Amino acid sequence: MAAVDGIQRVTSVCERALTACGLHVTKGALVWETYREFEDALFASIQHAPGSVSTEEQQSKIDQQRERIKAIFRRQLSVPLVDMEVTFEEYGQWLGDTEKVDQSTQQLYEKAKAKLTDLMPYEDALAEAAAPHLPEFRSYIEREKRMNDPARIQCIYERALAENCLELSLWLEYLKYLDTRLKIGHIAMATYERAVRNLPWAVALWQGYVLAMERNGEPHESVNELMLKALGVSLAQSADYQCLWLTYLDYMRRRVEWEEEHENELEELRETFQRAVEHLHQYFGTEGDAQCEIRQRWARLEGVRLKNMTRAREIWADIMQEGHSRSAQMWLTYLQLERAHGDSKHCRKLLQRAMQLKTDRPELVCRAYVDYEREEGTLEQLDEVQAKCEPVLKRAEEWRAKDAAKEESIATVTAHREGERRQAKTEKRSAKRADMKEKKSGEKRKVCRYDGGKCERDVNLPITPLKPAEPLYSY
């Protein structure tokens, strides 16, 4: 401990402890006192022996250590802590008769004491309520946010999480504050690491962690390692893995410097798209990306950014082959990309193909086709399309009429069966009540009345006279 590096190491630990919990209103004083006791021990160790005279160098060390202890006292007295009056008295005793408490320290103490008075209702609410005190902590957090003291906000969040480490909303709220307000990279990164360790199944934490690493300028290898770690945990559902992949793909796209040489990054981005599609399909089938959002984004990248409509059309062909060819909305989404970055030949080919299929909303496809020819085609092409749309719309009306009739028939049958079921249930209940009533009327009910040695029974039964009672004992 006498070594210089040992003293520095202990001092560093004490300072870290003060940063972590020195603002804790009820328990922070313990850390401050421990720090002062350590510095007091060092102060006592460098005092000269009685009767000896200190050298100039020794006296300089004594003065420096004394000032260090005074600084710790001043720092502690500027923080609102329980029993801070005792600390103030202790400081005056430590100074002795030769020195008084300076005015600036007195002002800091009075200010901290007033703040403690404002905080005590919240501390009392925590002390009186049952664990884990989540509503009380939320009220306390709102108060600290109004005061806008970053250190105190961080402290109260940490206190709340110590008792509510599985409360996802609290983690997300705290991390949002660190990302958007505090903006200290290493603090946010360490907090994200603790969050995913406590709630590894929460995809929102992994998504935020990826973005925090990007925001903090972490190397790509570290981000990729984090992504692999996230894919290895058990998330709640397939949609969570899809959201995780989309966040990572956004990060990969932002890595590409489009104005500079970017072949390697672009190739890696394409490989990542392919990995995402294969991963979701391998473990979840078509449910992994039910609306093919990842491939839609890939197609937009190829068509819009890279001007590679051939590759974009190949991706959309894969989407349609996976069972989306019956979705009119899918065809219209495809059409938007083709109209913006393709050509009229492929637009008409796309619309004709969509009209040939029995989509769920054929009128949308017909309307899109007619609008396209109004804006891009000739009068002959418009007339031709309108003529093609008429039978399609007629068939659509027929299909709807059949579906409506079928639904009505099903509803009628269901209502009839429900009525029969209720009637049968009512009849069964009535029969059961009649049976119980009949059983009760057939039972032998004793309506006894002692009258002159006779007992009258039910009126339907013959009356039999009773013999006189024999004495129990004979004398």
C-alpha positions as CSV (number, residue, x, y, z in Angstrom):
1,M,0.0,0.0,0.0
2,A,3.0,2.3,0.6
3,A,3.9,2.2,-3.1
4,V,2.9,5.2,-5.1
5,D,1.1,3.1,-7.7
6,G,-0.8,1.4,-4.9
7,I,-2.0,4.7,-3.5
8,Q,-3.0,6.0,-6.9
9,R,-4.9,2.8,-7.6
10,V,-6.9,3.1,-4.3
11,T,-7.5,6.8,-5.1
12,S,-8.8,5.9,-8.5
13,V,-11.1,3.3,-7.1
14,C,-12.5,5.8,-4.6
15,E,-13.1,8.4,-7.3
16,R,-14.9,5.8,-9.4
17,A,-17.0,4.9,-6.4
18,L,-17.9,8.5,-5.9
19,T,-18.9,8.8,-9.6
20,A,-21.1,5.7,-9.3
21,C,-22.9,6.3,-6.0
22,G,-21.5,9.4,-4.3
23,L,-24.8,11.2,-5.1
24,H,-26.9,8.5,-3.4
25,V,-28.9,10.6,-0.9
26,T,-29.1,7.9,1.9
27,K,-26.0,5.8,1.3
28,G,-23.6,8.1,-0.5
29,A,-22.0,9.3,2.7
30,L,-20.5,5.9,3.4
31,V,-18.4,6.2,0.2
32,W,-17.3,9.7,1.1
33,E,-16.4,8.7,4.6
34,T,-14.4,5.7,3.4
35,Y,-12.5,8.0,1.0
36,R,-11.7,10.5,3.8
37,E,-10.6,7.8,6.2
38,F,-8.1,6.5,3.6
39,E,-6.7,10.0,3.0
40,D,-6.6,10.6,6.8
41,A,-4.6,7.5,7.2
42,L,-2.1,8.8,4.6
43,F,-2.0,12.1,6.4
44,A,-1.2,10.5,9.7
45,S,1.5,8.4,8.1
46,I,3.5,11.4,6.9
47,Q,3.5,13.4,10.1
48,H,6.9,13.9,11.6
49,A,7.8,12.3,14.9
50,P,7.2,14.3,18.1
51,G,10.3,16.5,18.9
52,S,11.6,16.4,15.4
53,V,11.6,19.1,12.8
54,S,10.1,18.6,9.4
55,T,12.1,19.3,6.3
56,E,10.8,21.6,3.7
57,E,9.9,18.6,1.4
58,Q,8.1,16.8,4.3
59,Q,6.1,19.9,5.2
60,S,5.1,20.4,1.5
61,K,3.7,16.8,1.4
62,I,1.9,17.4,4.7
63,D,0.3,20.6,3.3
64,Q,-0.7,19.0,0.1
65,Q,-2.3,16.1,1.9
66,R,-4.2,18.5,4.2
67,E,-5.5,20.4,1.2
68,R,-6.6,17.1,-0.4
69,I,-8.6,16.2,2.6
70,K,-10.2,19.7,2.8
71,A,-11.1,19.4,-0.9
72,I,-12.9,16.0,-0.2
73,F,-14.8,17.6,2.7
74,R,-15.9,20.5,0.5
75,R,-17.0,18.2,-2.3
76,Q,-19.0,16.1,0.1
77,L,-20.6,19.1,1.8
78,S,-21.8,20.4,-1.6
79,V,-23.8,17.2,-2.2
80,P,-27.2,16.7,-0.5
81,L,-26.8,13.7,1.7
82,V,-28.5,12.4,4.8
83,D,-26.9,13.5,8.1
84,M,-24.8,16.1,6.3
85,E,-25.0,18.3,9.5
86,V,-22.8,15.7,11.2
87,T,-20.3,16.0,8.4
88,F,-20.2,19.8,8.7
89,E,-19.5,19.6,12.4
90,E,-16.8,17.0,11.8
91,Y,-15.2,19.3,9.2
92,G,-15.1,22.2,11.7
93,Q,-13.6,19.9,14.3
94,W,-11.0,18.7,11.8
95,L,-10.0,22.2,11.0
96,G,-9.4,23.0,14.6
97,D,-9.2,26.4,16.3
98,T,-6.6,27.8,13.9
99,E,-8.9,27.7,10.9
100,K,-12.6,28.3,10.2
101,V,-14.9,27.0,7.5
102,D,-14.6,29.3,4.5
103,Q,-17.5,31.2,3.2
104,S,-17.7,29.4,-0.2
105,T,-17.9,26.0,1.6
106,Q,-20.6,27.4,3.9
107,Q,-22.7,28.6,0.9
108,L,-22.3,25.2,-0.8
109,Y,-23.4,23.5,2.4
110,E,-26.5,25.6,2.8
111,K,-27.4,25.2,-0.8
112,A,-27.0,21.4,-0.6
113,K,-29.0,21.3,2.6
114,A,-31.9,23.1,0.9
115,K,-31.8,20.7,-1.9
116,L,-31.9,17.8,0.6
117,T,-35.1,19.2,2.0
118,D,-36.7,19.0,-1.5
119,L,-35.4,15.5,-2.0
120,M,-36.5,14.0,1.3
121,P,-40.2,13.5,0.3
122,Y,-39.1,11.3,-2.5
123,E,-36.7,9.4,-0.3
124,D,-39.4,9.0,2.3
125,A,-41.8,7.6,-0.3
126,L,-39.2,5.0,-1.3
127,A,-38.6,4.1,2.3
128,E,-42.4,3.6,3.0
129,A,-43.3,1.8,-0.2
130,A,-42.7,-1.9,-0.9
131,A,-40.0,-3.1,-3.2
132,P,-39.3,-2.7,-6.1
133,H,-40.6,0.9,-5.8
134,L,-41.0,1.4,-9.6
135,P,-43.8,4.1,-9.4
136,E,-41.8,5.9,-6.7
137,F,-38.6,5.8,-8.7
138,R,-40.5,7.1,-11.8
139,S,-41.7,10.0,-9.9
140,Y,-38.2,10.6,-8.6
141,I,-36.7,10.4,-12.1
142,E,-39.2,13.0,-13.4
143,R,-38.2,15.4,-10.6
144,E,-34.5,15.0,-11.4
145,K,-35.2,15.5,-15.1
146,R,-36.9,18.8,-14.4
147,M,-33.8,19.9,-12.5
148,N,-31.7,18.8,-15.5
149,D,-28.6,17.7,-13.6
150,P,-27.1,14.9,-15.7
151,A,-25.1,13.3,-12.8
152,R,-28.1,13.1,-10.6
153,I,-30.4,11.8,-13.4
154,Q,-27.8,9.0,-14.0
155,C,-27.6,8.2,-10.3
156,I,-31.4,7.9,-9.8
157,Y,-31.7,5.7,-13.0
158,E,-29.0,3.4,-11.6
159,R,-30.8,3.2,-8.3
160,A,-34.0,2.3,-10.0
161,L,-32.4,-0.3,-12.2
162,A,-30.7,-1.9,-9.2
163,E,-34.2,-2.9,-8.0
164,N,-35.9,-3.3,-11.4
165,C,-33.2,-4.9,-13.6
166,L,-35.9,-6.8,-15.6
167,E,-38.0,-3.8,-16.4
168,L,-37.5,-3.3,-20.2
169,S,-39.2,0.1,-20.4
170,L,-36.9,1.5,-17.7
171,W,-33.8,0.3,-19.5
172,L,-35.0,1.8,-22.8
173,E,-35.8,5.1,-21.1
174,Y,-32.4,5.3,-19.5
175,L,-30.5,4.3,-22.7
176,K,-32.5,6.9,-24.7
177,Y,-31.4,9.5,-22.2
178,L,-27.7,8.4,-22.5
179,D,-27.9,8.3,-26.3
180,T,-29.7,11.6,-26.9
181,R,-28.8,13.8,-23.9
182,L,-25.7,12.7,-22.1
183,K,-23.9,11.5,-25.2
184,I,-20.9,9.9,-23.5
185,G,-19.9,6.9,-25.5
186,H,-18.2,4.7,-23.0
187,I,-21.1,5.1,-20.5
188,A,-23.7,4.3,-23.0
189,M,-21.7,1.2,-24.2
190,A,-21.3,-0.1,-20.7
191,T,-25.0,0.4,-20.0
192,Y,-26.0,-1.4,-23.1
193,E,-23.8,-4.3,-22.2
194,R,-25.5,-4.6,-18.8
195,A,-28.9,-4.3,-20.4
196,V,-28.5,-7.2,-22.8
197,R,-27.0,-9.3,-20.1
198,N,-30.2,-8.8,-18.0
199,L,-32.7,-8.9,-20.9
200,P,-31.1,-10.9,-23.7
201,W,-34.4,-11.7,-25.3
202,A,-35.3,-7.9,-25.9
203,V,-34.5,-7.2,-29.5
204,A,-34.9,-3.4,-28.9
205,L,-31.8,-3.5,-26.7
206,W,-29.7,-5.3,-29.3
207,Q,-30.8,-2.8,-32.0
208,G,-29.9,0.1,-29.8
209,Y,-26.5,-1.5,-29.0
210,V,-25.7,-1.8,-32.7
211,L,-26.5,1.8,-33.2
212,A,-24.6,2.9,-30.1
213,M,-21.5,1.1,-31.4
214,E,-21.8,2.8,-34.7
215,R,-22.4,6.2,-33.0
216,N,-19.3,5.7,-30.9
217,G,-17.1,4.8,-33.9
218,E,-16.4,1.2,-32.9
219,P,-14.6,-0.9,-35.5
220,H,-16.6,-2.9,-37.9
221,E,-15.2,-6.2,-36.4
222,S,-16.7,-5.3,-33.0
223,V,-20.1,-4.5,-34.5
224,N,-20.1,-7.7,-36.5
225,E,-19.1,-9.7,-33.4
226,L,-22.0,-8.1,-31.5
227,M,-24.4,-9.1,-34.3
228,L,-23.3,-12.7,-34.2
229,K,-23.8,-12.7,-30.4
230,A,-27.3,-11.2,-30.8
231,L,-28.2,-13.9,-33.4
232,G,-27.1,-16.6,-31.0
233,V,-29.6,-15.7,-28.2
234,S,-33.2,-16.7,-28.1
235,L,-35.3,-13.8,-29.1
236,A,-39.1,-13.8,-28.5
237,Q,-40.3,-14.3,-32.1
238,S,-39.2,-14.4,-35.8
239,A,-40.2,-10.7,-36.3
240,D,-37.5,-9.8,-33.7
241,Y,-34.8,-11.4,-35.8
242,Q,-36.1,-9.6,-38.9
243,C,-36.0,-6.3,-37.0
244,L,-32.4,-7.1,-35.9
245,W,-31.3,-7.8,-39.5
246,L,-32.9,-4.6,-40.8
247,T,-31.0,-2.6,-38.2
248,Y,-27.8,-4.3,-39.1
249,L,-28.4,-3.8,-42.8
250,D,-29.0,-0.1,-42.3
251,Y,-25.6,0.0,-40.5
252,M,-23.9,-1.8,-43.4
253,R,-25.4,0.5,-45.9
254,R,-24.1,3.6,-44.1
255,R,-20.6,2.0,-44.2
256,V,-20.6,2.4,-48.0
257,E,-18.9,5.6,-49.0
258,W,-20.8,6.2,-52.3
259,E,-18.6,9.1,-53.4
260,E,-15.4,7.1,-53.0
261,E,-14.1,3.6,-53.9
262,H,-16.7,1.3,-52.3
263,E,-16.6,-2.1,-54.2
264,N,-15.5,-4.1,-51.1
265,E,-18.1,-2.5,-48.8
266,L,-20.8,-2.9,-51.5
267,E,-20.1,-6.5,-52.0
268,E,-20.1,-7.1,-48.3
269,L,-23.5,-5.3,-48.1
270,R,-24.9,-7.6,-50.8
271,E,-23.6,-10.7,-49.0
272,T,-25.3,-9.4,-45.8
273,F,-28.6,-9.1,-47.6
274,Q,-28.2,-12.7,-48.8
275,R,-27.2,-13.9,-45.3
276,A,-30.3,-12.3,-43.8
277,V,-32.7,-13.8,-46.3
278,E,-31.1,-17.3,-45.9
279,H,-31.0,-17.1,-42.1
280,L,-34.7,-16.1,-41.7
281,H,-35.8,-18.7,-44.3
282,Q,-33.7,-21.5,-42.7
283,Y,-35.1,-21.1,-39.2
284,F,-38.6,-19.7,-39.8
285,G,-39.5,-20.4,-43.4
286,T,-41.8,-17.9,-45.1
287,E,-42.9,-16.5,-41.7
288,G,-39.4,-15.2,-41.0
289,D,-40.0,-12.3,-43.4
290,A,-43.6,-12.6,-44.3
291,Q,-43.8,-9.4,-46.4
292,C,-40.3,-9.7,-47.8
293,E,-39.2,-6.4,-46.4
294,I,-35.5,-7.3,-46.5
295,R,-35.7,-8.2,-50.2
296,Q,-37.8,-5.2,-51.0
297,R,-35.1,-3.0,-49.4
298,W,-32.5,-4.9,-51.4
299,A,-34.3,-4.4,-54.6
300,R,-34.7,-0.6,-53.9
301,L,-30.9,-0.4,-53.2
302,E,-30.1,-2.1,-56.5
303,G,-32.6,-0.1,-58.6
304,V,-32.4,3.3,-57.0
305,R,-28.8,3.6,-55.7
306,L,-27.0,1.3,-58.1
307,K,-29.2,1.7,-61.2
308,N,-29.2,-2.1,-61.6
309,M,-32.8,-2.8,-62.5
310,T,-31.9,-6.2,-63.9
311,R,-30.9,-7.4,-60.4
312,A,-33.8,-5.6,-58.9
313,R,-36.2,-7.4,-61.2
314,E,-34.6,-10.7,-60.3
315,I,-35.2,-10.0,-56.6
316,W,-38.8,-9.1,-57.2
317,A,-39.3,-12.3,-59.2
318,D,-38.1,-14.2,-56.2
319,I,-40.6,-12.3,-54.0
320,M,-43.5,-13.1,-56.3
321,Q,-42.6,-16.8,-56.5
322,E,-42.9,-17.1,-52.7
323,G,-46.6,-16.7,-52.8
324,H,-47.0,-13.0,-53.1
325,S,-48.2,-13.0,-56.7
326,R,-51.8,-12.9,-55.4
327,S,-51.2,-9.6,-53.5
328,A,-52.2,-6.6,-55.5
329,Q,-50.3,-4.3,-53.1
330,M,-47.1,-6.2,-53.8
331,W,-47.6,-5.6,-57.6
332,L,-48.2,-1.9,-57.0
333,T,-45.1,-1.6,-54.9
334,Y,-43.1,-3.3,-57.6
335,L,-44.7,-1.0,-60.2
336,Q,-43.6,2.1,-58.2
337,L,-40.0,1.0,-58.5
338,E,-40.3,0.1,-62.2
339,R,-42.0,3.4,-63.1
340,A,-39.4,5.5,-61.2
341,H,-36.2,3.6,-62.4
342,G,-37.3,1.2,-65.1
343,D,-38.9,1.5,-68.6
344,S,-42.3,1.4,-70.1
345,K,-41.8,-2.0,-71.6
346,H,-41.3,-3.6,-68.2
347,C,-44.1,-1.5,-66.6
348,R,-46.6,-2.8,-69.1
349,K,-45.3,-6.3,-68.9
350,L,-45.7,-6.2,-65.1
351,L,-49.2,-4.8,-65.2
352,Q,-50.3,-7.4,-67.8
353,R,-49.0,-10.2,-65.6
354,A,-50.7,-8.8,-62.6
355,M,-54.1,-8.6,-64.5
356,Q,-53.8,-12.2,-65.6
357,L,-53.5,-13.5,-62.1
358,K,-56.4,-13.6,-59.6
359,T,-55.2,-11.0,-57.2
360,D,-57.0,-10.1,-53.9
361,R,-57.8,-6.6,-55.2
362,P,-58.0,-6.7,-59.0
363,E,-59.7,-3.3,-59.2
364,L,-56.5,-1.7,-57.8
365,V,-54.4,-3.3,-60.5
366,C,-56.9,-2.3,-63.2
367,R,-56.9,1.3,-61.9
368,A,-53.1,1.4,-61.8
369,Y,-53.0,0.1,-65.4
370,V,-55.5,2.6,-66.7
371,D,-53.8,5.5,-64.9
372,Y,-50.5,4.4,-66.4
373,E,-51.8,4.5,-69.9
374,R,-53.5,7.9,-69.3
375,E,-50.1,9.3,-68.3
376,E,-47.8,7.4,-70.6
377,G,-49.7,5.8,-73.4
378,T,-51.6,6.7,-76.5
379,L,-55.4,6.8,-77.0
380,E,-55.4,3.4,-78.6
381,Q,-53.4,1.9,-75.8
382,L,-55.8,3.4,-73.3
383,D,-58.8,2.0,-75.1
384,E,-57.2,-1.4,-75.3
385,V,-56.5,-1.4,-71.6
386,Q,-60.0,-0.3,-70.6
387,A,-61.4,-3.1,-72.8
388,K,-59.1,-5.6,-71.0
389,C,-60.1,-4.3,-67.6
390,E,-63.9,-4.6,-68.1
391,P,-64.0,-8.5,-68.0
392,V,-61.5,-8.5,-65.2
393,L,-63.6,-6.2,-63.1
394,K,-66.7,-8.1,-64.0
395,R,-65.1,-11.4,-62.8
396,A,-64.0,-9.6,-59.7
397,E,-67.6,-8.6,-59.0
398,E,-68.8,-12.1,-59.6
399,W,-66.1,-13.5,-57.2
400,R,-67.2,-11.0,-54.6
401,A,-70.8,-11.9,-55.0
402,K,-70.0,-15.6,-54.7
403,D,-67.8,-14.9,-51.6
404,A,-70.6,-12.8,-50.1
405,A,-73.2,-15.4,-50.7
406,K,-70.9,-18.1,-49.3
407,E,-70.2,-16.0,-46.2
408,E,-74.0,-15.3,-45.8
409,S,-74.7,-19.0,-46.2
410,I,-72.1,-19.9,-43.6
411,A,-73.4,-17.2,-41.3
412,T,-77.0,-18.5,-41.7
413,V,-75.9,-22.1,-41.0
414,T,-73.9,-21.0,-38.0
415,A,-76.8,-19.0,-36.6
416,H,-79.2,-21.9,-37.2
417,R,-76.9,-24.3,-35.4
418,E,-76.4,-21.9,-32.6
419,G,-80.1,-21.6,-32.2
420,E,-80.6,-25.3,-32.2
421,R,-77.8,-25.6,-29.6
422,R,-79.4,-23.0,-27.4
423,Q,-82.9,-24.6,-27.7
424,A,-81.5,-28.1,-26.9
425,K,-79.7,-26.6,-23.9
426,T,-82.9,-24.9,-22.7
427,E,-84.9,-28.1,-23.2
428,K,-82.3,-30.2,-21.3
429,R,-82.4,-27.7,-18.5
430,S,-86.2,-27.8,-18.3
431,A,-86.3,-31.6,-18.3
432,K,-83.7,-31.7,-15.6
433,R,-85.8,-29.3,-13.4
434,A,-89.0,-31.4,-14.0
435,D,-87.2,-34.5,-13.1
436,M,-85.9,-33.0,-9.9
437,K,-89.3,-31.7,-9.0
438,E,-90.9,-35.2,-9.6
439,K,-88.2,-36.8,-7.3
440,K,-88.9,-34.4,-4.6
441,S,-92.7,-35.0,-4.7
442,G,-92.3,-38.8,-4.4
443,E,-90.0,-38.7,-1.4
444,K,-91.5,-39.6,2.1
445,R,-91.6,-36.4,3.9
446,K,-92.0,-36.6,7.7
447,V,-94.5,-34.1,9.0
448,C,-94.5,-35.3,12.5
449,R,-96.5,-34.0,15.4
450,Y,-96.7,-35.8,18.8
451,D,-100.3,-36.0,19.9
452,G,-101.6,-38.4,22.4
453,G,-99.1,-41.2,21.6
454,K,-99.8,-40.9,17.9
455,C,-97.6,-39.6,15.0
456,E,-99.2,-38.2,11.9
457,R,-97.2,-38.8,8.8
458,D,-97.8,-37.7,5.2
459,V,-101.5,-37.5,4.3
460,N,-100.9,-40.1,1.6
461,L,-99.7,-42.7,4.1
462,P,-101.9,-44.7,6.5
463,I,-101.9,-43.5,10.1
464,T,-100.6,-46.2,12.5
465,P,-101.1,-45.7,16.2
466,L,-98.0,-45.9,18.3
467,K,-97.7,-48.1,21.4
468,P,-97.4,-46.4,24.8
469,A,-93.8,-45.8,25.6
470,E,-92.4,-48.4,28.0
471,P,-90.5,-47.2,31.0
472,L,-86.7,-47.2,30.6
473,Y,-86.1,-48.6,34.2
474,S,-88.3,-50.9,36.3
475,Y,-88.3,-50.4,40.1
